[in-house]
Amino acid sequence: MAKKKTARTGGPKREIDKLDREILKLINERAELASDARTDLSAVVQKAMERNRGPLDGEAIGAVFREISAACQSLSHAERIAYLGPEHTFSHIAAIEQFGVAADLVPVATIAAVFEEVEQGTAAYGIVPLENSTDGRVSDTLECFARSQVSICGELPLVIHHCLLGSGSRAEVRRVESKPQALSQCRNWLAKHLPGAECHPVASTADAARKAASDPSVAAIASAQAAKAYGLEVLVPNIEDNKDNVTRFAVIAREMAGKSGNDKTALMLEINHEPGALADAMGVFKRNRLNMTWIESFPVAGSRGRYLFFIEFVGHATEARSKKALLALEKKAQQLVVLGSYAHREPIG
Ligand SMILES: O=C(O)C(=O)C[C@]1(C(=O)O)C=C[C@@H](O)C=C1
């Protein structure tokens, strides 16, 4: 079939040159389209098939362009960084701290979507809240770690100042919206200063700010940056209950990070359901003189009684003492997953 088409359109060399030019054109188009996170590969393939005048048939040209588009997409997505959006969430602020404002920062709707972007390779990194000094763990994130393959390759503890934002006056506020973690970090302030207001959970602090912009009876708890971006007034700044309110973010990726010399390692452990099993596991850290910096027990969804332990200790997983401890833990564990090693950071802000 290819031979017949070549003859009709004037020789293989010319056809291949023409094909090259078409490919180049489509690659350029693809690069432009890649800036849109939702670009669909099939649109590019479809275009290539429509433009095709031989020598290859439609199926073959579709297959070639599918491969080219996928390669371009993975190249152009190599440095995309996914975060819980919309713009001006605390996750966005953390992503700017970590990667700079010029980075290709991509807002997504949920923490689970951040994990998906990284797992599927459409983003090289993601940034997710792990725990807060007032409110404890961020369950959405731990749940994602329990069923995902991604690693932690960095940490970023960020000082969080919450503001009450609105488009009217404080006296008009009947409802306060924010992410449950933010509402919880301000619960004493809300009980004292807005006891009659209904608290309503939404997907993120910036999502709350965006919604509050159209209704003066609704206030949002969000950052001062969100106030500016969504055209709201800061009705009350610094309403967090604990003045040293720090959220620790994890930078996630498909690969682990190398040694920095001042590292921590996070792991996920499930142990036998029997007396002394947790004490035995803890004994491994003691014997190997490894200082634990975090422990969190988390129920395995739908298991009725099984728990995962999220543990963090000082040291890189490749260091001798860590390796010895991980080996000993593995023998005791039903499940042991090293989530990653990463450089220790002091709180920012
Ligand atoms: O909603 C946001 O702005 C987020 O980035 C999420 C999040 C969280 O879930 O912990 C991050 C930091 C603050 O603790 C409040 C909210």
The ligand as an ORCA input file, in Angstrom:
! r2SCAN-3c Opt
* xyz 0 1
  O      -5.772     24.827     51.309
  C      -4.575     25.190     51.250
  O      -4.231     26.358     51.102
  C      -3.528     24.177     51.312
  O      -2.476     24.331     50.741
  C      -3.788     22.965     52.167
  C      -3.425     23.163     53.657
  C      -3.570     21.796     54.406
  O      -4.369     20.958     54.024
  O      -2.887     21.658     55.439
  C      -2.037     23.613     53.762
  C      -1.623     24.426     54.750
  C      -2.532     24.914     55.795
  O      -2.285     24.109     56.890
  C      -3.956     24.794     55.414
  C      -4.348     24.094     54.334
*
